[in-house]
Amino acid sequence: MLCSSRQLAGLTIGIALAGFASAQTIQINRDNKTIAISTTDEATATADLAAITIGFEIFGPDSRTVYADGGKLSHAILEALHTAGIDDKAIESSVQGVERNTDFADKDTAEQRAKRQFVFRQSWEVNVTPQSAAEAIRVSVAVGANKSGAIDWRFSGRKDLQAKAAGNALVKAREVAARMADGLHVKLGALIYASNETPNTKLYFARPSQGMVLNSESASLSTVIVSPTIEIRPQTVREEATVYAVFAIE
């Protein structure tokens, strides 16, 4: 009886859990003729979540001044995100803090260094749909988020994608086993054991992560950037799975 990929994926997981102990008792001998296959395959889907880094970096002559300016900019960015329709629950703080600045260019004058004695940095992870990603970046940059734009693409149905990858690998295992059986001039029998090994379960992307980081000098509290919304397209997410399958031969 033929099974769909989804049914095979469920069978893979079910046998792996229920038959783990029995795997230790599988014997390959003259009385127990089997073909064992280990195969790897993948499943793909278009990312449906965009985790965007939104942040800024500003400088000041002392910690008190730069902290006050940072607070104003922080509120302005969050207000812009809220105005764009992004809820608080979709915004998570990543980094924030004030520290003495030690990164000066050799060409900086004493006056320039005096104005940049301390640095305030803050960033958030903003989770939105791919369709909202560009607007979230645009409104943030417009009010001064000068360290923004990197995107970590994700897929909400990752477990289902993993199961599909395992199912695809199991189908592939049967195809390989069938070719081996033909070469041995025997008939391939039923699947008697399967284990989802998944040694390399992780996300793969079709191309490098999209993103941009603006130069820290490109925006300030007194500067408002008005720009068109950039074009962003979601990436393809890939899940890889490896299965170990044992088939009877007749």
N, C-alpha and C positions, 0 to 999 in steps of 0.2 A: 504494500500500500504506500502510495506517495504521500509525503507530508509537505505542507507549506513551510516557508522559511520561518514564520512565526512559531509554528508548531514544533519545528526542529529546534529553534532557540529555546523554547520551554523545555523540550525533552533533554537538551544538553544540560541545562541548569538542574533539572529534576534528577537526572541520573547522577550528576556530579555530587549532589547533596546526599541522595539516598544510597548511592552505590559506592561511596568513597572507600568504605572499609573493604568491600568486595573486590576493589581494584587490586588489592594486595594478594588476592587468591587466584587471579587469572593466570592460568598455566598454559604455556605454549609447548605442546608436545604432539606426539602422533595421534593421541586420542582426543585432543582439543585443538583442532585446526582453525587458526584465526589469521586475520591480516590486521595489523595495527598501523594506524596512520596518525601523524601529527601535522596539522595544516593551519595556516594563518590566512585570515581574510578580513575585510573591512566593510563598514557601512557608512554612508555619507548623508548629511542633511545640511540645509542652509541655516546658519546661526540665527537664532531668534531673540538673542539678548546681546546688548552692547554694554560692557562695563568700561565707562570712560573715566580717565584721570582728568580731573579739573583742579587746577591749583595756581598758585602765584608765588612770587618771590619779590620782596621789596627791601630797600635799604634805608637806613636813617643814621643820624649822628649819635644817637644814644638809644638804649633799650626801651625807655619809656615812650619816646616819640615813635619809634618804628612799631612798637606794639599797638599804640593807639591808631596809627595809620593802617596797620594790618587788620585791626578789628573792624574799622570802617569798610575796608575792601572786602573782608570776609562776609559781612552782612549784605553788602551790595551784590556779591556773587550769588549768595543763597536766595536773595530776593529775586534776582533775575531768573534763576532756575524755577522758583515757585511760579513766577509770572508765566513761564513757558509751560506750565502745567505739570511739573515734576514734583511728586510728593516727597515729604521728608523721609518716608520709609525707603525710598529709592536712593537716598543719599547717605553714604557712610564716610565718616572721617578717617583719613589715612595717616597724615603727618601734620603736625603743627608745632611751632616753637620759635623762640628768639635765641640767637647766639651771636657771639662776636664774629665779625667778618675778618677772615684772614686771606681772602682771595683778592689780591690787588694786581693790577697790571703795572708793569715797570714804568709805563708812560704816564700813570696817574699822578696828578699834582697833589701837593699837600692839602689843598682845598677840597679836591675831589675825594681824597681819602677820608677827610674829616666828615664828609657827608655820608660816608658808607661804612661807618665803624661797626654797625650792627645790621643783621639781616633777619627778616621774619619770613618764614616759609609756612605755607599751609596747603593741603591738598585733600580732595575727597574722591571717592569712587562713586560715580553716578551710574545707576543701572536703568537703562531705558531700552525701548525697542529700537531696532535698526533704523526705522523710519524717523525716530525722534533724535537720533544721535547728532546729526549735523546741526540741528537747531540748538541743542543743549550746549554744544561747543561754541556756536556763534554768539549766543546771548552772554555766555560766561566771559569770552574774550572781549566782548564789547565793553564790559565794565571793568576790565583789568586783570583777568585771569591769564597771566602771561606764561604759565607753564601748564598748558592744557592740550588735549587732543589725542593722546595715546588710547587705543581701544583694545580691550581683551574680549574677543568674540567667544560667546558661549551658546550652548544649546540646552534648553530646559528639559528636554526628554532624553537626557544622556543615558539613563539606565535602559530605556527602550532601544536606544541606538546600540548599546553594548550587546543587548540580547540579539538584535538583528545581525550584528557582526558575528556573534557566536553561531547563529543559525546559518549564515552564509559559509562560515568555515566548515561546519558539519556537512553541508551539502557538497562542498568541495572535497571533503575527506571521502565521502561515498563515491564521488566520481573517480578519484585517484585509486581508491580500493578496487573499484570495478575494472579499471584498466589493468591493474596488477593481476586481478583474478583471471582476466582474459588471457594475459600473458602466461599464466600458470596453467591454463586450460582447466580451470575449476569454476564452479558457480559461486558467486558472492551471496552469502546468506544474510541473516538479520544482524542489526546493530546490537551488540551485547553489552557494550560499555562506552560511555562518553564522559569526558571531563573537560570543563572549560578552564584551561590553564591560565589564560590571559596574563602572560608575563610582561606584556608591553602595553597594557591598557592605558591609553592616553589620547589626548586630542591632537589631531593633525590639521593643518590649515592649508588651503590651496595656494596661498601667497603670504608674504610677510604681513605682520599686523599693521593695520593702517594707523596713522597718528601723526601728530605734529607737535612740536614744542617751540613756542615763541621765545625769542631773545628777551631776557629780563629787562632790557632797556626799552622794549617796544610799547609798554603800557604803564600808566601810572594813575593815581587817583584823579589827576586833573585832565586825563586824556580819555576820550570816548572813541572807540573804534567802531565805525559803521561799515559793515562789509556784507556781501552777499553770502548766503548759506553755501558751504562747500558741498561737493557731491561725495557721498559715502555709500558704498554698497556692502552688504553683509558677506562675510567669507563663508566658504564651505567647511564644515566641521567633519572630521573623519574619526571614527572609533575603530580600533584594531583589536582582534581577538584571536587567540590560538586555542584549538581544541585537540584533544587526544582521543581518538576513536578506535574501538576494536570491533571488527566484523567477523562473524562466523563464515567459514567457507565449506562448501559441500563437495 
